[in-house]
Amino acid sequence: MRRARFERLVAQALDNLPPQFAQRLTNIAVIVEPRPSREVAKDLGADILGLYQGASELEQSPMAPYELPEVIVVYQENIEAVCRTDEEIIEEIRKTVIHEVGHHFGLSDDQMEAWETDPDDD
């Protein structure tokens, strides 16, 4: 899949987040990279699909905002490697975006899994 189309699918996944999450998702860059860096692959596994870099809302202080830029990275080649069809790629992008956004909000893995299954159920 071409990078521009993949990036549009990531943008669509962000656009489809429930409003109560989307409205609070400010000052976070979402980028697409082909694959994780060597350091990320070494620390988290070469097959990682996405990564949230920043402090969750639970870790941030309202008195002292988090100073480093918060970034969600979606790894295109890794997602394509686990999918056989464009429909599977679209679904995996959706789940990966939800999962990484969930890290920003400090959700547990169980909460993220439930949200990935039924994003309209908050």
N, CA, C and O atoms as a GROMACS GRO file, in nm:
protein
  488
    1MET      N    1   0.085  -0.116   0.000
    1MET     CA    2   0.000   0.000   0.000
    1MET      C    3   0.091   0.124   0.000
    1MET      O    4   0.194   0.127   0.067
    2ARG      N    5   0.050   0.223  -0.075
    2ARG     CA    6   0.129   0.346  -0.079
    2ARG      C    7   0.120   0.421   0.053
    2ARG      O    8   0.018   0.417   0.123
    3ARG      N    9   0.227   0.489   0.085
    3ARG     CA   10   0.237   0.560   0.213
    3ARG      C   11   0.125   0.663   0.229
    3ARG      O   12   0.066   0.675   0.337
    4ALA      N   13   0.094   0.738   0.124
    4ALA     CA   14  -0.010   0.842   0.133
    4ALA      C   15  -0.145   0.782   0.169
    4ALA      O   16  -0.218   0.838   0.250
    5ARG      N   17  -0.178   0.668   0.111
    5ARG     CA   18  -0.306   0.603   0.144
    5ARG      C   19  -0.304   0.553   0.288
    5ARG      O   20  -0.402   0.569   0.361
    6PHE      N   21  -0.194   0.494   0.328
    6PHE     CA   22  -0.181   0.446   0.465
    6PHE      C   23  -0.199   0.561   0.563
    6PHE      O   24  -0.269   0.548   0.663
    7GLU      N   25  -0.136   0.674   0.535
    7GLU     CA   26  -0.150   0.791   0.622
    7GLU      C   27  -0.295   0.841   0.627
    7GLU      O   28  -0.342   0.883   0.733
    8ARG      N   29  -0.365   0.836   0.514
    8ARG     CA   30  -0.507   0.875   0.514
    8ARG      C   31  -0.590   0.781   0.601
    8ARG      O   32  -0.682   0.825   0.670
    9LEU      N   33  -0.556   0.652   0.600
    9LEU     CA   34  -0.628   0.556   0.683
    9LEU      C   35  -0.602   0.581   0.831
    9LEU      O   36  -0.692   0.565   0.914
   10VAL      N   37  -0.480   0.620   0.865
   10VAL     CA   38  -0.450   0.657   1.004
   10VAL      C   39  -0.532   0.780   1.043
   10VAL      O   40  -0.589   0.784   1.152
   11ALA      N   41  -0.537   0.878   0.954
   11ALA     CA   42  -0.615   0.999   0.982
   11ALA      C   43  -0.763   0.965   0.999
   11ALA      O   44  -0.830   1.022   1.086
   12GLN      N   45  -0.815   0.875   0.919
   12GLN     CA   46  -0.955   0.832   0.933
   12GLN      C   47  -0.979   0.764   1.068
   12GLN      O   48  -1.081   0.787   1.132
   13ALA      N   49  -0.883   0.682   1.109
   13ALA     CA   50  -0.897   0.616   1.240
   13ALA      C   51  -0.903   0.720   1.351
   13ALA      O   52  -0.981   0.704   1.445
   14LEU      N   53  -0.823   0.824   1.342
   14LEU     CA   54  -0.826   0.931   1.440
   14LEU      C   55  -0.959   1.007   1.434
   14LEU      O   56  -1.016   1.042   1.537
   15ASP      N   57  -1.007   1.032   1.313
   15ASP     CA   58  -1.134   1.103   1.295
   15ASP      C   59  -1.252   1.025   1.353
   15ASP      O   60  -1.353   1.084   1.391
   16ASN      N   61  -1.239   0.893   1.359
   16ASN     CA   62  -1.349   0.808   1.406
   16ASN      C   63  -1.343   0.777   1.555
   16ASN      O   64  -1.422   0.697   1.605
   17LEU      N   65  -1.250   0.839   1.626
   17LEU     CA   66  -1.246   0.820   1.772
   17LEU      C   67  -1.371   0.881   1.833
   17LEU      O   68  -1.422   0.981   1.783
   18PRO      N   69  -1.421   0.823   1.941
   18PRO     CA   70  -1.536   0.884   2.009
   18PRO      C   71  -1.503   1.027   2.050
   18PRO      O   72  -1.390   1.056   2.090
   19PRO      N   73  -1.601   1.118   2.041
   19PRO     CA   74  -1.575   1.260   2.070
   19PRO      C   75  -1.513   1.286   2.206
   19PRO      O   76  -1.429   1.375   2.219
   20GLN      N   77  -1.552   1.210   2.309
   20GLN     CA   78  -1.498   1.235   2.442
   20GLN      C   79  -1.348   1.210   2.448
   20GLN      O   80  -1.281   1.263   2.537
   21PHE      N   81  -1.294   1.132   2.357
   21PHE     CA   82  -1.150   1.111   2.350
   21PHE      C   83  -1.087   1.208   2.250
   21PHE      O   84  -0.984   1.270   2.279
   22ALA      N   85  -1.147   1.220   2.133
   22ALA     CA   86  -1.090   1.305   2.028
   22ALA      C   87  -1.073   1.449   2.074
   22ALA      O   88  -0.973   1.513   2.041
   23GLN      N   89  -1.168   1.501   2.149
   23GLN     CA   90  -1.161   1.640   2.195
   23GLN      C   91  -1.045   1.664   2.290
   23GLN      O   92  -0.995   1.776   2.300
   24ARG      N   93  -1.003   1.562   2.360
   24ARG     CA   94  -0.894   1.575   2.458
   24ARG      C   95  -0.758   1.535   2.400
   24ARG      O   96  -0.658   1.537   2.470
   25LEU      N   97  -0.756   1.500   2.274
   25LEU     CA   98  -0.633   1.455   2.209
   25LEU      C   99  -0.567   1.574   2.140
   25LEU      O  100  -0.571   1.587   2.018
   26THR      N  101  -0.506   1.660   2.221
   26THR     CA  102  -0.442   1.780   2.167
   26THR      C  103  -0.293   1.772   2.188
   26THR      O  104  -0.245   1.703   2.278
   27ASN      N  105  -0.221   1.841   2.104
   27ASN     CA  106  -0.075   1.849   2.114
   27ASN      C  107  -0.008   1.712   2.108
   27ASN      O  108   0.093   1.688   2.174
   28ILE      N  109  -0.064   1.624   2.029
   28ILE     CA  110  -0.005   1.493   2.008
   28ILE      C  111   0.015   1.474   1.858
   28ILE      O  112  -0.080   1.483   1.780
   29ALA      N  113   0.138   1.448   1.819
   29ALA     CA  114   0.168   1.422   1.679
   29ALA      C  115   0.146   1.274   1.652
   29ALA      O  116   0.184   1.188   1.731
   30VAL      N  117   0.083   1.245   1.540
   30VAL     CA  118   0.064   1.106   1.497
   30VAL      C  119   0.137   1.092   1.364
   30VAL      O  120   0.105   1.160   1.266
   31ILE      N  121   0.236   1.003   1.363
   31ILE     CA  122   0.318   0.987   1.243
   31ILE      C  123   0.322   0.841   1.200
   31ILE      O  124   0.299   0.750   1.279
   32VAL      N  125   0.351   0.823   1.073
   32VAL     CA  126   0.368   0.689   1.017
   32VAL      C  127   0.516   0.673   0.983
   32VAL      O  128   0.576   0.758   0.919
   33GLU      N  129   0.572   0.562   1.028
   33GLU     CA  130   0.708   0.526   0.992
   33GLU      C  131   0.705   0.386   0.934
   33GLU      O  132   0.616   0.307   0.966
   34PRO      N  133   0.801   0.354   0.848
   34PRO     CA  134   0.800   0.220   0.787
   34PRO      C  135   0.810   0.109   0.890
   34PRO      O  136   0.733   0.012   0.886
   35ARG      N  137   0.905   0.122   0.983
   35ARG     CA  138   0.928   0.020   1.085
   35ARG      C  139   0.996   0.085   1.206
   35ARG      O  140   1.046   0.197   1.195
   36PRO      N  141   0.997   0.018   1.319
   36PRO     CA  142   1.061   0.078   1.437
   36PRO      C  143   1.212   0.091   1.421
   36PRO      O  144   1.275   0.017   1.346
   37SER      N  145   1.268   0.187   1.493
   37SER     CA  146   1.413   0.203   1.495
   37SER      C  147   1.476   0.080   1.559
   37SER      O  148   1.407  -0.001   1.620
   38ARG      N  149   1.605   0.066   1.545
   38ARG     CA  150   1.675  -0.048   1.608
   38ARG      C  151   1.656  -0.046   1.759
   38ARG      O  152   1.638  -0.150   1.821
   39GLU      N  153   1.662   0.074   1.818
   39GLU     CA  154   1.647   0.085   1.963
   39GLU      C  155   1.507   0.040   2.008
   39GLU      O  156   1.494  -0.035   2.105
   40VAL      N  157   1.406   0.086   1.938
   40VAL     CA  158   1.268   0.048   1.973
   40VAL      C  159   1.249  -0.101   1.952
   40VAL      O  160   1.190  -0.169   2.036
   41ALA      N  161   1.298  -0.153   1.840
   41ALA     CA  162   1.286  -0.296   1.812
   41ALA      C  163   1.356  -0.379   1.920
   41ALA      O  164   1.306  -0.484   1.961
   42LYS      N  165   1.470  -0.332   1.964
   42LYS     CA  166   1.545  -0.404   2.068
   42LYS      C  167   1.467  -0.404   2.200
   42LYS      O  168   1.459  -0.505   2.269
   43ASP      N  169   1.411  -0.288   2.235
   43ASP     CA  170   1.341  -0.274   2.363
   43ASP      C  171   1.201  -0.336   2.363
   43ASP      O  172   1.160  -0.396   2.462
   44LEU      N  173   1.129  -0.322   2.252
   44LEU     CA  174   0.987  -0.360   2.250
   44LEU      C  175   0.952  -0.469   2.149
   44LEU      O  176   0.838  -0.515   2.145
   45GLY      N  177   1.047  -0.509   2.069
   45GLY     CA  178   1.023  -0.613   1.969
   45GLY      C  179   1.014  -0.555   1.830
   45GLY      O  180   0.955  -0.448   1.810
   46ALA      N  181   1.072  -0.623   1.735
   46ALA     CA  182   1.075  -0.575   1.597
   46ALA      C  183   0.938  -0.578   1.531
   46ALA      O  184   0.917  -0.514   1.427
   47ASP      N  185   0.843  -0.652   1.590
   47ASP     CA  186   0.711  -0.667   1.528
   47ASP      C  187   0.607  -0.571   1.587
   47ASP      O  188   0.487  -0.588   1.562
   48ILE      N  189   0.650  -0.472   1.665
   48ILE     CA  190   0.559  -0.376   1.725
   48ILE      C  191   0.482  -0.300   1.615
   48ILE      O  192   0.540  -0.263   1.513
   49LEU      N  193   0.352  -0.278   1.636
   49LEU     CA  194   0.268  -0.214   1.535
   49LEU      C  195   0.256  -0.064   1.555
   49LEU      O  196   0.236   0.011   1.460
   50GLY      N  197   0.266  -0.021   1.680
   50GLY     CA  198   0.254   0.121   1.710
   50GLY      C  199   0.322   0.151   1.842
   50GLY      O  200   0.354   0.060   1.918
   51LEU      N  201   0.343   0.280   1.869
   51LEU     CA  202   0.412   0.319   1.990
   51LEU      C  203   0.362   0.456   2.035
   51LEU      O  204   0.352   0.549   1.955
   52TYR      N  205   0.332   0.467   2.164
   52TYR     CA  206   0.299   0.596   2.224
   52TYR      C  207   0.420   0.642   2.303
   52TYR      O  208   0.470   0.569   2.388
   53GLN      N  209   0.466   0.763   2.275
   53GLN     CA  210   0.580   0.820   2.346
   53GLN      C  211   0.531   0.947   2.416
   53GLN      O  212   0.499   1.046   2.351
   54GLY      N  213   0.526   0.942   2.548
   54GLY     CA  214   0.481   1.055   2.625
   54GLY      C  215   0.433   1.009   2.761
   54GLY      O  216   0.447   0.892   2.797
   55ALA      N  217   0.376   1.101   2.835
   55ALA     CA  218   0.320   1.070   2.966
   55ALA      C  219   0.169   1.060   2.952
   55ALA      O  220   0.106   1.143   2.886
   56SER      N  221   0.111   0.959   3.014
   56SER     CA  222  -0.035   0.945   3.007
   56SER      C  223  -0.099   1.061   3.082
   56SER      O  224  -0.032   1.128   3.161
   57GLU      N  225  -0.226   1.084   3.059
   57GLU     CA  226  -0.298   1.189   3.131
   57GLU      C  227  -0.290   1.167   3.282
   57GLU      O  228  -0.289   1.263   3.359
   58LEU      N  229  -0.284   1.042   3.323
   58LEU     CA  230  -0.275   1.012   3.466
   58LEU      C  231  -0.142   1.053   3.525
   58LEU      O  232  -0.132   1.083   3.644
   59GLU      N  233  -0.038   1.054   3.442
   59GLU     CA  234   0.096   1.088   3.489
   59GLU      C  235   0.126   1.238   3.481
   59GLU      O  236   0.220   1.286   3.544
   60GLN      N  237   0.045   1.311   3.406
   60GLN     CA  238   0.069   1.453   3.387
   60GLN      C  239   0.008   1.533   3.501
   60GLN      O  240  -0.100   1.501   3.552
   61SER      N  241   0.076   1.637   3.538
   61SER     CA  242   0.028   1.727   3.641
   61SER      C  243  -0.038   1.848   3.576
   61SER      O  244   0.019   1.905   3.483
   62PRO      N  245  -0.157   1.888   3.622
   62PRO     CA  246  -0.217   2.009   3.565
   62PRO      C  247  -0.135   2.134   3.596
   62PRO      O  248  -0.146   2.235   3.526
   63MET      N  249  -0.053   2.128   3.698
   63MET     CA  250   0.030   2.242   3.736
   63MET      C  251   0.160   2.249   3.655
   63MET      O  252   0.217   2.357   3.638
   64ALA      N  253   0.206   2.136   3.606
   64ALA     CA  254   0.330   2.130   3.528
   64ALA      C  255   0.309   2.040   3.408
   64ALA      O  256   0.330   1.919   3.418
   65PRO      N  257   0.267   2.095   3.296
   65PRO     CA  258   0.240   2.012   3.179
   65PRO      C  259   0.363   1.933   3.134
   65PRO      O  260   0.477   1.975   3.155
   66TYR      N  261   0.336   1.821   3.073
   66TYR     CA  262   0.442   1.736   3.020
   66TYR      C  263   0.522   1.817   2.918
   66TYR      O  264   0.463   1.878   2.829
   67GLU      N  265   0.653   1.817   2.930
   67GLU     CA  266   0.734   1.907   2.850
   67GLU      C  267   0.781   1.849   2.717
   67GLU      O  268   0.807   1.925   2.624
   68LEU      N  269   0.793   1.719   2.706
   68LEU     CA  270   0.837   1.661   2.581
   68LEU      C  271   0.718   1.645   2.487
   68LEU      O  272   0.605   1.629   2.532
   69PRO      N  273   0.743   1.650   2.358
   69PRO     CA  274   0.630   1.630   2.266
   69PRO      C  275   0.578   1.487   2.278
   69PRO      O  276   0.655   1.392   2.290
   70GLU      N  277   0.447   1.474   2.273
   70GLU     CA  278   0.386   1.342   2.276
   70GLU      C  279   0.365   1.297   2.132
   70GLU      O  280   0.320   1.374   2.047
   71VAL      N  281   0.398   1.172   2.107
   71VAL     CA  282   0.396   1.121   1.971
   71VAL      C  283   0.334   0.982   1.970
   71VAL      O  284   0.364   0.898   2.056
   72ILE      N  285   0.249   0.958   1.872
   72ILE     CA  286   0.202   0.823   1.841
   72ILE      C  287   0.264   0.787   1.707
   72ILE      O  288   0.249   0.861   1.609
   73VAL      N  289   0.332   0.674   1.702
   73VAL     CA  290   0.393   0.626   1.579
   73VAL      C  291   0.320   0.499   1.537
   73VAL      O  292   0.298   0.409   1.619
   74VAL      N  293   0.284   0.492   1.410
   74VAL     CA  294   0.221   0.373   1.353
   74VAL      C  295   0.321   0.318   1.250
   74VAL      O  296   0.366   0.390   1.162
   75TYR      N  297   0.353   0.189   1.263
   75TYR     CA  298   0.455   0.128   1.178
   75TYR      C  299   0.390   0.055   1.060
   75TYR      O  300   0.336  -0.055   1.075
   76GLN      N  301   0.397   0.117   0.945
   76GLN     CA  302   0.328   0.068   0.826
   76GLN      C  303   0.371  -0.072   0.785
   76GLN      O  304   0.286  -0.159   0.767
   77GLU      N  305   0.500  -0.096   0.770
   77GLU     CA  306   0.544  -0.226   0.720
   77GLU      C  307   0.509  -0.339   0.816
   77GLU      O  308   0.480  -0.450   0.772
   78ASN      N  309   0.511  -0.313   0.946
   78ASN     CA  310   0.476  -0.416   1.043
   78ASN      C  311   0.328  -0.449   1.036
   78ASN      O  312   0.289  -0.565   1.047
   79ILE      N  313   0.244  -0.346   1.018
   79ILE     CA  314   0.101  -0.372   1.005
   79ILE      C  315   0.074  -0.448   0.876
   79ILE      O  316  -0.003  -0.544   0.876
   80GLU      N  317   0.136  -0.407   0.767
   80GLU     CA  318   0.116  -0.478   0.641
   80GLU      C  319   0.163  -0.623   0.649
   80GLU      O  320   0.107  -0.710   0.582
   81ALA      N  321   0.266  -0.649   0.729
   81ALA     CA  322   0.320  -0.784   0.741
   81ALA      C  323   0.224  -0.881   0.809
   81ALA      O  324   0.230  -1.001   0.785
   82VAL      N  325   0.135  -0.830   0.895
   82VAL     CA  326   0.042  -0.918   0.966
   82VAL      C  327  -0.096  -0.922   0.901
   82VAL      O  328  -0.188  -0.987   0.952
   83CYS      N  329  -0.111  -0.853   0.788
   83CYS     CA  330  -0.241  -0.847   0.721
   83CYS      C  331  -0.229  -0.902   0.579
   83CYS      O  332  -0.125  -0.892   0.514
   84ARG      N  333  -0.339  -0.962   0.533
   84ARG     CA  334  -0.340  -1.017   0.398
   84ARG      C  335  -0.418  -0.930   0.300
   84ARG      O  336  -0.390  -0.933   0.180
   85THR      N  337  -0.514  -0.854   0.347
   85THR     CA  338  -0.599  -0.775   0.259
   85THR      C  339  -0.601  -0.629   0.305
   85THR      O  340  -0.561  -0.596   0.417
   86ASP      N  341  -0.648  -0.542   0.215
   86ASP     CA  342  -0.663  -0.402   0.252
   86ASP      C  343  -0.761  -0.386   0.368
   86ASP      O  344  -0.742  -0.298   0.452
   87GLU      N  345  -0.864  -0.467   0.372
   87GLU     CA  346  -0.963  -0.459   0.481
   87GLU      C  347  -0.897  -0.493   0.615
   87GLU      O  348  -0.925  -0.428   0.716
   88GLU      N  349  -0.810  -0.592   0.616
   88GLU     CA  350  -0.738  -0.626   0.739
   88GLU      C  351  -0.644  -0.513   0.779
   88GLU      O  352  -0.629  -0.484   0.898
   89ILE      N  353  -0.580  -0.448   0.682
   89ILE     CA  354  -0.492  -0.335   0.712
   89ILE      C  355  -0.572  -0.223   0.776
   89ILE      O  356  -0.529  -0.164   0.876
   90ILE      N  357  -0.687  -0.192   0.721
   90ILE     CA  358  -0.773  -0.086   0.775
   90ILE      C  359  -0.811  -0.119   0.919
   90ILE      O  360  -0.805  -0.031   1.006
   91GLU      N  361  -0.850  -0.241   0.944
   91GLU     CA  362  -0.890  -0.281   1.080
   91GLU      C  363  -0.772  -0.278   1.176
   91GLU      O  364  -0.786  -0.237   1.291
   92GLU      N  365  -0.655  -0.322   1.131
   92GLU     CA  366  -0.537  -0.322   1.218
   92GLU      C  367  -0.492  -0.180   1.249
   92GLU      O  368  -0.448  -0.152   1.361
   93ILE      N  369  -0.501  -0.090   1.153
   93ILE     CA  370  -0.471   0.051   1.178
   93ILE      C  371  -0.565   0.104   1.285
   93ILE      O  372  -0.522   0.171   1.379
   94ARG      N  373  -0.694   0.075   1.272
   94ARG     CA  374  -0.794   0.123   1.369
   94ARG      C  375  -0.758   0.074   1.509
   94ARG      O  376  -0.756   0.152   1.604
   95LYS      N  377  -0.730  -0.055   1.522
   95LYS     CA  378  -0.697  -0.112   1.653
   95LYS      C  379  -0.567  -0.054   1.709
   95LYS      O  380  -0.557  -0.026   1.828
   96THR      N  381  -0.468  -0.035   1.622
   96THR     CA  382  -0.340   0.019   1.667
   96THR      C  383  -0.356   0.163   1.715
   96THR      O  384  -0.302   0.200   1.820
   97VAL      N  385  -0.429   0.243   1.641
   97VAL     CA  386  -0.452   0.383   1.682
   97VAL      C  387  -0.526   0.386   1.815
   97VAL      O  388  -0.488   0.461   1.905
   98ILE      N  389  -0.631   0.306   1.828
   98ILE     CA  390  -0.706   0.301   1.954
   98ILE      C  391  -0.613   0.261   2.069
   98ILE      O  392  -0.618   0.320   2.177
   99HIS      N  393  -0.531   0.161   2.047
   99HIS     CA  394  -0.442   0.112   2.151
   99HIS      C  395  -0.345   0.222   2.196
   99HIS      O  396  -0.325   0.243   2.315
  100GLU      N  397  -0.284   0.290   2.100
  100GLU     CA  398  -0.186   0.393   2.134
  100GLU      C  399  -0.253   0.515   2.198
  100GLU      O  400  -0.197   0.575   2.289
  101VAL      N  401  -0.370   0.553   2.150
  101VAL     CA  402  -0.446   0.661   2.214
  101VAL      C  403  -0.482   0.619   2.356
  101VAL      O  404  -0.481   0.701   2.448
  102GLY      N  405  -0.515   0.493   2.375
  102GLY     CA  406  -0.546   0.441   2.508
  102GLY      C  407  -0.430   0.460   2.605
  102GLY      O  408  -0.451   0.489   2.722
  103HIS      N  409  -0.307   0.442   2.556
  103HIS     CA  410  -0.190   0.467   2.641
  103HIS      C  411  -0.187   0.613   2.687
  103HIS      O  412  -0.154   0.642   2.802
  104HIS      N  413  -0.221   0.704   2.597
  104HIS     CA  414  -0.223   0.846   2.633
  104HIS      C  415  -0.320   0.873   2.748
  104HIS      O  416  -0.292   0.954   2.837
  105PHE      N  417  -0.434   0.805   2.746
  105PHE     CA  418  -0.534   0.827   2.850
  105PHE      C  419  -0.515   0.739   2.972
  105PHE      O  420  -0.593   0.746   3.067
  106GLY      N  421  -0.410   0.656   2.970
  106GLY     CA  422  -0.381   0.573   3.087
  106GLY      C  423  -0.476   0.455   3.102
  106GLY      O  424  -0.494   0.405   3.213
  107LEU      N  425  -0.536   0.410   2.992
  107LEU     CA  426  -0.627   0.296   2.999
  107LEU      C  427  -0.550   0.166   3.019
  107LEU      O  428  -0.436   0.153   2.976
  108SER      N  429  -0.613   0.072   3.085
  108SER     CA  430  -0.553  -0.060   3.103
  108SER      C  431  -0.564  -0.138   2.972
  108SER      O  432  -0.639  -0.100   2.882
  109ASP      N  433  -0.488  -0.246   2.962
  109ASP     CA  434  -0.496  -0.331   2.843
  109ASP      C  435  -0.638  -0.385   2.824
  109ASP      O  436  -0.685  -0.393   2.711
  110ASP      N  437  -0.706  -0.422   2.932
  110ASP     CA  438  -0.844  -0.471   2.922
  110ASP      C  439  -0.937  -0.363   2.868
  110ASP      O  440  -1.022  -0.390   2.784
  111GLN      N  441  -0.921  -0.240   2.917
  111GLN     CA  442  -1.004  -0.129   2.868
  111GLN      C  443  -0.978  -0.102   2.720
  111GLN      O  444  -1.071  -0.079   2.643
  112MET      N  445  -0.850  -0.106   2.681
  112MET     CA  446  -0.817  -0.083   2.540
  112MET      C  447  -0.874  -0.194   2.452
  112MET      O  448  -0.925  -0.167   2.343
  113GLU      N  449  -0.864  -0.318   2.498
  113GLU     CA  450  -0.917  -0.429   2.420
  113GLU      C  451  -1.067  -0.416   2.402
  113GLU      O  452  -1.119  -0.443   2.294
  114ALA      N  453  -1.138  -0.376   2.508
  114ALA     CA  454  -1.283  -0.357   2.498
  114ALA      C  455  -1.315  -0.244   2.401
  114ALA      O  456  -1.409  -0.254   2.323
  115TRP      N  457  -1.237  -0.137   2.406
  115TRP     CA  458  -1.259  -0.023   2.318
  115TRP      C  459  -1.227  -0.061   2.173
  115TRP      O  460  -1.296  -0.017   2.081
  116GLU      N  461  -1.123  -0.143   2.151
  116GLU     CA  462  -1.090  -0.188   2.016
  116GLU      C  463  -1.203  -0.271   1.958
  116GLU      O  464  -1.230  -0.264   1.838
  117THR      N  465  -1.269  -0.348   2.043
  117THR     CA  466  -1.379  -0.434   1.999
  117THR      C  467  -1.505  -0.353   1.971
  117THR      O  468  -1.574  -0.376   1.872
  118ASP      N  469  -1.534  -0.255   2.061
  118ASP     CA  470  -1.655  -0.174   2.046
  118ASP      C  471  -1.625  -0.029   2.086
  118ASP      O  472  -1.651   0.011   2.199
  119PRO      N  473  -1.569   0.049   1.990
  119PRO     CA  474  -1.526   0.185   2.023
  119PRO      C  475  -1.641   0.278   2.061
  119PRO      O  476  -1.615   0.383   2.120
  120ASP      N  477  -1.764   0.244   2.031
  120ASP     CA  478  -1.877   0.330   2.067
  120ASP      C  479  -1.922   0.307   2.210
  120ASP      O  480  -2.001   0.384   2.264
  121ASP      N  481  -1.871   0.202   2.272
  121ASP     CA  482  -1.909   0.170   2.410
  121ASP      C  483  -1.805   0.228   2.504
  121ASP      O  484  -1.697   0.170   2.521
  122ASP      N  485  -1.836   0.341   2.567
  122ASP     CA  486  -1.740   0.404   2.659
  122ASP      C  487  -1.782   0.370   2.798
  122ASP      O  488  -1.716   0.411   2.894
   0.00000   0.00000   0.00000
